[in-house]
Amino acid sequence: MSSLLNNNVRAVLGALLFVCVLFAPPYVAAVFALALALRWRAWEVVLAGIFADLLWLPASVSFTSAATLPLVTLVSIILVVCLEPLRRQLLVGETGGL
């Protein structure tokens, strides 16, 4: 039963993250992304970052200008990768393997 509740919480947080990317200020989406990245290996955060960049970046992306870099995607990848060791330390005993 705990696993089902755990998966439901993850699905709800992931759905709220995508809704926040569309309708909420960026800091609200960042809070949901941080919550997901601290608790799970959150591939949803990276997908939400890609979605935000596809939604909000101009159509002509040039890597010569900092204004058109996919910053949300890069930050989300860094967030997930950098919080992995902290997540492992916080959840020692709960993960049970990979």
Secondary structure, 3 states (H helix, E strand, C coil): CHHHHHHHHHHHHHHHHHHHHHHCCHHHHHHHHHHHHHHCCCHHHHHHHHHHHHHHCCCCCCCCCHHHCCHHHHHHHHHHHHCHHHHHHHCCCCCCCC
